[in-house]
Amino acid sequence: KQWYQRRVAITAGELDRAHAWQALHMAAAAACRGSTPTGGSGPNGNAVLAKENTRSCDQVCGASYFNVCDADISISGYKGQATSYSQRLGHFYNYGCGSPGNTSERFDEVKAGGDGVFSDHSTGNWYYRFCCCRKA
């Protein structure tokens, strides 16, 4: 059967996990948009790629179709709704493209467990890193 003809039953927990990863990826795309000098440019749509902990984003982007790195971002957010205007809701860094930066596996989404997206500062894992890439 074609992929669109299959019906796959997933649990509520699996759907929550999939939506949590999607929300993180959308936040990464927004962070990339704000971190790039031009806001994203080139002949194609730009891409957010998972940052491998041992490689620089120059290397990650360079090995893909989106071969130019514009930024290496690290983002995290706290669970729950804000209750005040001074409450810290998340964290971010832009490491730059040329260095692997912090090489902890805890920041590598591909090496994370499926429920890693639910981890936060209180559980000792609160950043994921992404490469902001474009096609030259």
Disulfide bonds with the S-S distance in Angstrom:
Cys32-Cys132 1.93
Cys57-Cys131 2.07
Cys61-Cys133 1.89
Cys69-Cys97 2.01
